[in-house]
Amino acid sequence: MNNLWIKIFLVFIASHAFASANIKIIKKENPDSNTTMLVIGGIHGDEPGGYFSASILAMHYKITSKNLWIVPNLNKESIQANLRGINGDMNRKFSPSQTVDKDSEIVQEIKKIILTKNVSLVLNLHDGQGFYRKENKGNIFNPNSWGQSCVIDQCKTLKDQPFGNLDAIASTVKNNINKNLIENHHSFDVKNTNTKFDDEAMRLSLTYFAVINNKPAFAIESSKNLSSLSQKVFYHLLAIEEFMKIMNISFTRDFNLNEEGVSKILSDYGTLAINENIVLNFNDIKKSLNFMPMKKDGNTFDFSHPLGDFKKLNGTYIAYIGNKEIATLKPDYFKMASNCPKKINVEIDGKITSIDKSSDFFVNGDFKIIRDKSFRVNVIGLVSKNNSDESGISINLKSLNKDFSVDENKKIYRVEFYKDDDFCFMSKVHFK
């Protein structure tokens, strides 16, 4: 059981009082310790450096000792709207006297997670204006800025907490980040808000809630004035790794931690599986796809990306990765068929092969779905003479109307399988 890596998606965290709150938490755990870092992204919807960093942590890091919990998109609706908070500032709703509003269920749920016994340290990820400096050095380089800072609520050490010396830890993190700057003016510093005595607004914040409950907590602020999302994410990940080293959380990652490496993985939006019978790759998809076979109610959407979600608007489904609108799917409603074949036979460039249902296949010249009485085929975009079943027909790229492609390069097309009028599944053909 050594180095056990468990990845658990808990989409709904239930409680007696707030059972409807919708928080996604990703747990990477090992049996060797209860030491746990909790990383929270997306409390502000217009700070993508924070929530994209959390998603990369979820997808591309393996934790080999201790534990890491990740909440990648706490304020999901505000993230989709690219607004700080559609119901007001969620990070000012952690006071016990806070008025109940539309964010209350989520706030109460994240409070319960923070107070979980084995949560040892909390990181709240933000993008802040300007570049924090202890002395005034210009419009964006001054004490009122938040960007490029490690924020603490107090210097005083928390009692009986191994990571309770907030100032010393923040200073160590700051010093090590500053050894790896892209530009010299990107330097970090520790910003102590001295919340209890000097900052009334911060007394309503997530980190202060944690601290007054004797949980070490820090906010990491990359700068909104950095030139790219990849730079923001780069600095967040540098900071997170420094905290993991302090906590003796061992890890590996599958990319090089530099601006180029981060930029590459940020462009990977993953896949969406719909009802376990359609899979769409988001990395080269058209902005709008029509007549997608779905159920009238109860559709399931499984995104491979932690920031994947959808919004239903005027009868269409808008798919998002974080604040990025990826595609609009216009449904065509069908009853889902039962007892569909698990494999189909396809002649690809003259050679017959068997493929799994809903899988993609790749063609140089032409393909033909081998006719089978148990299903009928509809190749979307095929210019044919009113065939009700388009199996048994040799099809090449020229046979297809390019307006019906799935991708912007017009090389990928839908091949749909039906039992009578009920939908079975969709595969996709890729022309090389």
Long-range contacts (C-beta under 8 A, 24 or more apart in sequence): 1-31, 2-32, 3-30, 3-64, 3-65, 4-29, 4-30, 4-31, 5-30, 5-62, 5-63, 5-64, 6-30, 13-109, 13-112, 13-113, 15-108, 15-109, 15-112, 17-108, 18-104, 18-105, 18-108, 18-109, 20-105, 21-105, 21-106, 21-108, 21-109, 22-76, 22-106, 23-71, 23-74, 23-106, 23-109, 23-110, 23-113, 24-71, 24-72, 24-73, 24-306, 25-69, 25-70, 25-71, 25-113, 26-58, 26-69, 26-70, 26-71, 26-72, 26-306, 27-67, 27-68, 27-69, 27-70, 28-61, 28-62, 28-63, 28-67, 28-68, 28-69, 28-70, 29-63, 29-67, 29-68, 30-63, 30-64, 30-65, 30-66, 30-67, 32-65, 32-66, 33-65, 33-66, 33-67, 34-67, 34-117, 34-118, 34-120, 35-66, 35-67, 35-118, 35-120, 35-247, 35-248, 35-249, 36-66, 36-67, 36-68, 36-69, 36-116, 36-118, 36-119, 36-120, 36-121, 37-66, 37-67, 37-68, 37-69, 37-120, 37-121, 37-122, 37-123, 37-243, 37-244, 37-247, 37-249, 38-69, 38-70, 38-71, 38-113, 38-114, 38-119, 38-121, 38-122, 38-123, 39-68, 39-69, 39-70, 39-71, 39-123, 39-125, 39-240, 40-71, 40-74, 40-110, 40-122, 40-123, 40-124, 40-125, 40-206, 41-70, 41-71, 41-72, 41-73, 41-74, 41-125, 42-71, 42-72, 42-73, 42-74, 42-75, 42-76, 42-78, 42-79, 42-125, 42-322, 43-74, 43-75, 43-90, 43-91, 43-124, 43-126, 43-206, 44-75, 44-78, 44-84, 44-85, 44-89, 44-90, 44-91, 44-126, 44-127, 45-75, 45-77, 45-78, 45-79, 45-80, 45-81, 45-82, 45-83, 45-84, 45-85, 45-86, 45-323, 46-78, 46-82, 46-83, 46-84, 46-127, 46-323, 47-84, 47-125, 47-126, 47-127, 47-128, 47-224, 48-79, 48-127, 48-229, 48-232, 48-322, 48-323, 49-125, 49-126, 49-127, 49-222, 49-226, 49-229, 49-232, 49-233, 49-235, 49-236, 50-124, 50-125, 50-126, 50-127, 50-220, 50-222, 50-236, 51-79, 51-125, 51-307, 51-322, 52-229, 52-232, 52-233, 52-266, 52-307, 52-322, 53-125, 53-232, 53-233, 53-236, 53-237, 53-240, 54-125, 54-306, 55-305, 55-306, 55-307, 55-322, 56-233, 56-237, 56-262, 56-265, 56-266, 57-237, 57-240, 58-306, 59-265, 59-305, 59-306, 60-253, 60-254, 60-255, 60-265, 61-251, 61-252, 61-253, 62-251, 62-252, 62-253, 62-254, 63-249, 63-250, 63-251, 64-250, 64-251, 64-252, 65-248, 65-249, 65-250, 66-247, 66-248, 66-249, 66-250, 67-118, 67-249, 68-244, 68-249, 68-251, 69-113, 69-119, 70-306, 71-110, 71-113, 72-306, 72-307, 73-306, 73-307, 73-309, 73-322, 74-106, 74-110, 75-103, 75-106, 76-309, 79-307, 79-320, 79-322, 79-323, 80-309, 80-311, 80-320, 80-323, 81-323, 82-323, 91-124, 91-204, 91-205, 91-206, 92-201, 92-204, 92-205, 93-204, 94-204, 94-205, 94-206, 94-208, 94-209, 95-203, 95-204, 95-209, 98-204, 110-206, 111-209, 114-206, 114-209, 114-210, 114-213, 114-215, 114-217, 115-213, 115-215, 119-215, 120-161, 120-162, 120-163, 120-216, 120-247, 121-163, 121-215, 121-216, 121-217, 121-218, 121-243, 121-247, 122-206, 122-207, 122-210, 122-215, 122-216, 122-217, 122-218, 123-217, 123-218, 123-219, 123-220, 123-239, 123-240, 123-243, 124-206, 124-207, 124-217, 124-218, 124-219, 124-220, 125-219, 125-220, 125-236, 126-219, 126-220, 126-221, 126-222, 127-221, 127-222, 127-223, 127-224, 127-232, 128-221, 128-222, 128-223, 128-224, 129-223, 129-224, 129-225, 130-223, 130-224, 130-225, 131-185, 131-186, 131-187, 131-223, 131-225, 132-189, 132-191, 132-221, 133-189, 134-189, 140-225, 141-185, 145-223, 146-191, 146-221, 147-221, 147-222, 147-223, 147-224, 147-225, 147-226, 148-186, 148-187, 148-188, 148-189, 148-221, 148-222, 148-223, 148-235, 149-188, 149-189, 149-190, 149-191, 149-221, 150-174, 150-188, 150-189, 150-190, 150-191, 150-218, 150-219, 150-220, 150-221, 150-239, 151-190, 151-191, 151-192, 151-193, 151-207, 151-218, 151-219, 151-220, 151-221, 152-190, 152-191, 152-192, 152-193, 152-207, 152-218, 153-192, 153-193, 153-194, 153-195, 153-196, 153-202, 153-205, 153-207, 153-208, 153-211, 153-217, 154-192, 154-194, 154-195, 154-196, 154-211, 155-192, 155-194, 158-211, 158-214, 158-215, 158-216, 159-214, 160-214, 161-214, 161-215, 161-216, 163-216, 163-246, 163-247, 164-214, 164-216, 166-211, 166-216, 166-218, 167-192, 169-216, 169-218, 169-243, 169-246, 170-218, 172-242, 172-246, 173-218, 173-239, 173-242, 173-243, 173-246, 176-238, 176-242, 177-235, 177-238, 177-239, 177-242, 180-238, 182-231, 182-234, 182-259, 186-223, 186-226, 186-231, 186-235, 188-235, 188-239, 191-221, 218-243, 228-259, 228-263, 229-266, 230-259, 230-262, 230-263, 230-266, 231-259, 233-262, 233-266, 234-258, 234-259, 234-262, 237-262, 268-305, 269-305, 269-308, 269-321, 269-324, 269-326, 270-303, 270-304, 270-305, 270-308, 270-321, 271-303, 271-304, 272-301, 272-302, 272-303, 272-304, 272-308, 272-319, 273-301, 273-302, 273-304, 274-299, 274-300, 274-301, 274-302, 275-299, 275-300, 275-336, 276-300, 276-302, 276-358, 277-336, 277-340, 277-357, 277-358, 277-423, 277-424, 277-425, 277-426, 278-358, 278-425, 278-426, 279-358, 279-359, 279-360, 279-428, 280-327, 280-406, 282-308, 282-319, 282-321, 282-326, 282-327, 284-407, 284-408, 284-409, 284-412, 285-326, 285-327, 285-406, 285-407, 285-408, 286-327, 286-405, 286-406, 286-407, 286-408, 287-327, 287-328, 288-327, 288-328, 288-330, 289-327, 289-328, 289-329, 289-330, 289-406, 290-330, 290-332, 291-330, 291-331, 291-332, 291-380, 292-317, 292-329, 292-330, 292-331, 292-332, 293-331, 293-332, 293-334, 293-416, 293-423, 293-426, 294-329, 294-331, 294-332, 294-333, 294-334, 295-333, 295-334, 295-335, 295-336, 296-333, 334-421, 334-422, 334-423, 335-421, 335-422, 335-423, 336-422, 336-423, 337-418, 337-419, 337-420, 337-422, 337-423, 337-424, 338-422, 339-419, 340-375, 340-417, 340-419, 340-424, 340-425, 341-372, 341-374, 341-375, 341-417, 341-424, 344-369, 344-370, 344-372, 344-375, 344-417, 344-427, 345-369, 345-370, 345-372, 346-370, 347-394, 355-427, 357-417, 357-424, 357-425, 357-427, 358-425, 358-426, 358-427, 359-427, 360-427, 360-428, 360-429, 360-430, 361-427, 361-428, 361-429, 361-430, 362-429, 362-430, 362-431, 362-432, 363-396, 363-429, 363-430, 363-431, 363-432, 364-431, 364-432, 365-396, 366-394, 366-395, 366-396, 367-394, 367-395, 367-429, 368-392, 368-393, 368-394, 368-395, 369-393, 369-415, 374-419, 375-417, 375-418, 375-419, 375-424, 376-417, 376-418, 376-419, 376-420, 377-415, 377-416, 377-417, 377-418, 378-415, 378-416, 378-417, 378-418, 379-413, 379-414, 379-415, 379-416, 379-429, 380-404, 380-413, 380-414, 380-415, 380-416, 381-405, 381-413, 381-414, 395-429, 396-431, 397-431
